[in-house]
Amino acid sequence: WIKHFDLELTNGVAVSARRLETRFLVRTEDGVYGVTYRWGSSLTNAMLVKSEGLNEDFEIHDGGAVREQTWHYPARSECLACHSQAAGYSLGFNTAQFNRDVRCPDGPQNQIRHLSDLGYFKTSVSGVHTLPALAHPTNAAVSLEHRVRSYLAANCVHCHQPEALCPTPWNAVLTNSLADTRMINGALWNNLGDSENRVIKTGDPDHSVLLKRISTRGALQMPPLCTTVVDTQGVALFAAWITNDLPRRQSFGDWQLAHFGPTSTAEAAPEADPDGDGSSNYLEYLTGTDPQRGADAWKIAIRNASGGMQIWFQQIANRGFE
């Protein structure tokens, strides 16, 4: 795999971009290794960076101000810290991250369908709309939770997963439920000297260590490598989720208490259907309907559509449908 890195010397001005680095990730029978090349002032000849890596400072013009940015060319050992067997070696080369529209000569196309049409897969791929997909942080048509989970899947999952060399108390695997990530009010290996700190503390950004670590650069920064500038867009996304969305989130136990009081009663059981609408309590919890009002239930319908019939249902945010 080959990846080029450019840096805009005037932030937001595309023509100011300078090619800095080209990285190679090479897969062999024994695993992978990575090397990087620095272009310097040349446009035609890049030089191999030494195995210990390199830092280089640049002046960046940003909104009328000038700031210094350090660019880090990674050491070869750093390549393997993230490009591990558990992470599949090549980060981002997966269905969910590829399942998006990209610019093509004849207009925007779905990237997976385009690669399939070009013959890159052993068998052709269809139904790309049924495959998992990450959401862009600014896509307000998608829930905050899924945008946060997409951010974690793109930036953190290579280390924060059970199969990693040094597994952490929480994991960012996209197919887990939010509860199974163990992020929400989750314990930490290092609470940074404050017993109130959690991985993510509901409604409390000041005690949410994940937010603190993506908001800083230095010894505690996350991701730990190859970033010297805070992702302010990502920080704002997490802050909004922690402050606005999580305080309204209910576990199934919270939902039972709100609707039935004691959770030990027969009518509060997950499989019970006290309003007789054909939906169990647990399904009503998942779809956000009222378990004590038969007229309020999630339904599947069929309706006329141009050229045929269409199956219709409401797709609830942060829920998977088959």
N, C-alpha and C positions, 0 to 999 in steps of 0.2 A: 504494500500500500504506500502511496506517495501523497504527501500533503504539503501545500505551499502556504506560507504565512506572510501577509503584507501588513504594514502599519501605516495608517494615515498620519502624516506629520502635522496636518491641520485637521483637527477633528471634524468630521462631517463633510470633508471635501475629498471626493473620490480620487481626483487627479493628483492629490498630494501623496497618495499611497506609495510606499516603497517596499519592494520585495526584500525581506530580511532573511528568510530561512526556508529550507526545504527538508522535510523529514522523511526518512524511509523506515518502514516497519517490514521486516523480512521474516516470513514464516518458513521453518525448516521441519524436518522430521522430529526434531527434539524440542521445538517450541518456537519462540520468536527472538529476534534481537532488533534493536533500533539504532540508527545513526542519523545525525543531522549535519546539514551543510549551511554555511553562512555565505551570503552573497556579497556582503560588504558594499563597495562602491561599483561593483561589476554587474552587468546585466547578462553576461554570457558564461561566467566561470565562478562557481561556488566552491568554497574550500571546506574540507571535512573538519568539523569541530572536534577538539581533543576529547578523550573519553570522560574527563572530569567536568565537561560543560563550560559555559562561558556566560558572563553578564555583560550587557552593553547598554549605555545610557543614551536616550534621545530627548531632544527638546520638542515638546508637543504644543502647538498653538491651539488653545481651546477656549472659545468664547471670548476672545480678546486678551486672555491671559496666556502666559507661557509656563508650562510645568515640565518637570523632568520625569520621564518614564524609563524604568529599567526593563529591558527585554532579556529574558533568560533563555539561553540555548541549553536544553537539558543534557545532563550527564547520561551516559548509556545505562547506568544502574537505575536512574530515575525512570527511564522508559519502561523497564520491567516492573517497577513498583506498581504501576497502574495497568500496563498491558500484560496482565497475568492470565494464567490458564482459567481461573474462575471467571474472569471477565470476558472470556472468549478471545483474548489476545487483541483483536482490533476493536477499539471502543467505538460505539455508535453504529457499527456495521450490523444492524439488526432490523427486524421487521418494523417495530414501532417507530424507530427513528427515521427509517427510510420512507415510511408511508405518508408522503406529503407531496404537494405539487411543487414542481421545479420548472424553471424557464427552459424551453427548448426552442429550436429554430422556428418551428411551426406553432408556437404558443405554449401556454402552461400545460403540463401533463403530470399525471401521477408518476412518481419516480419508480415505484415497483412495477407498474404496468409498462412503463417505458423500457426498463431494463429487460422485462420479459419479452416485449416485442422485438428487442435487439438480440435476443437469443442467449442472454447471460445465465438463464436457469435451465436445469435439465428438463423440466416440464413447464409449460406455460402457466402463468398465474392469472386467476380470475377472481372476481368478488373482492377486490381490494378494500371496498368499503366495509367489509366484515372483519378485516384484520385490525389488530391493535395499532393505535397511532398516538404519538405524543402531541401535545398542544403547545403553541407558542405562548410565552408568558403574557403577551399583550392581547391575546384573543379573548375578548370579553364575552363572546358567545359560548365560551366553555367555562365551567365552574372553576372557582379559585382552587378548590382541592385538586382537580385534575391537572391544572396548570402547575401547581406545586409538585405533585407527584411526577409530572413530566420533567420538571427541572431536576428533581432528584435522580430520575432514571437516566438523564443525559449527563449529569455531572458527578454523581456520587455512588452509583450502584456498583461500580467496579470494585470498590472497597467495602461498601456497606451492604454485604450480603453474607449468608451463612457459609458459602463455599470459599470465601476469601481466605488468604493466608492467615490474616489476623482478624477474625470476625468480630464485629462490634455489637453492642447491646441492641441496636436497632438496625433494620435493614430497609433498603430503598427499592426492593424488587417490585415492579409495577403491578404484577398480577396478585400481590397480596392485598387483602383488605386493609383499610387504614388501621384498624385495631391490631392486625397481625404485623404491622411494621414496628410496633412497640415504640413509636415516636411520642405519642400523646401522653404527657405526664410521665414519660419513660425515664427509668433510672440511668445514671451516667457512671462510667468508670472513674471519671474525674469531674467533680462538681465545681471546680475552680474556686474552692474555698467558701462556697455558699450552699448550705443544705437545702435552700429553696429552689435551686437550679434543677431543671429537667431538660431532656432533649428538646421537647416543645412543651411549654406550660400554657395551658388554655387561657386566653385572654391576657397573658402577661409576657410581653416581648422582652422585658428586662431580665426575666429568669428563664428564657428560652435559649439554651446554649447553641443550638444549631443556628439560630438567627445571629447570635453574637459572632460566631466563627466565620460565617460568610460575609459579615459586615466589617471585618478587620483584615489587615495584612501584617504578616510577621510570623512569630513562632506558633501562634494558635490558629492561623488562617485555614480556611477550607474553601475550595480544594487546596491541598498542601503544596502542590507543585504547579509550575508553569503559569502562574497568575500573579501579577504585581499591582493590579488595579481592581478596586472593589466593583462588583457588578451591582450598580445602584438599582437597576431594573429588577433584578432578582431579590434584592433586599426589600424593596417596596412590595413585591409580590408576597413574600413570606410575612411581612409585618401586617399587611391587610388580612391575610388568612388567619393569623394568630389572634388579631384584635377583633375582627368583624365576624368571621365565619365560625371559628371553633367554639366561642361561647354559646352558640345556638345549636351546636351538634349534640345529638342524643345517642347514647348507647341503647341497646334493646332494653336493658334493665331500667334506664331512665324513662324510656317510652312506656314501659309497663306501669311504672309508678304513676306517671302522669295520667294514664287512661283508666287504671284499675285500682290504684292504691296498692294494697298488699300483692306482691307478685306470686304468692304461693296459692292463690285461688285458682280454681279450675278454669274460669273464664279468661284468666290472664296467661294461660299456658301458650307457648309458641304455636302449637298446632290447633288451638281452639279457634272457633269461628262464632263468637257470641252474637253477631248481627246477621248471621245466616246468608251472607252474600257470596259465599263460595271462596272467599279469600281467608287464609289463616292469619292469625295475629302477626306472625313473623313476616308474611308477605305484605300485610298492611303497613307494618313498620318500614319495610324496604321501599314501598311506593308512596309513603307519606299520606295514606288515607286514614279515615276515621274507623276504628274497629267496632264502634257501637252505632254506626249509621249505615244501614244496608245500601242506601242509594249512593254512597261514596266508596267506590271500589275501582281499582285499576282494571281496564278492559282492553281486549283486542277486538277490532272491528274490521269489516270489509266494506269497501266503498268503490264507487265508479271512478275510473281514471281514464285519461285519454288512451284509447286503444285497448282497454282491458279493465281488469280489476286490481285493486291495491289493498294489501293488508296494512292496517293502520294501528299504531299504539303509541302511547306517550313514553318517550325514553327519559327516565328520571336521571338527573345528574348524579354522578358518582356511583352508578349501578351498572352492572354488566348484564346484557340481554342475549339470550340464544333463541 
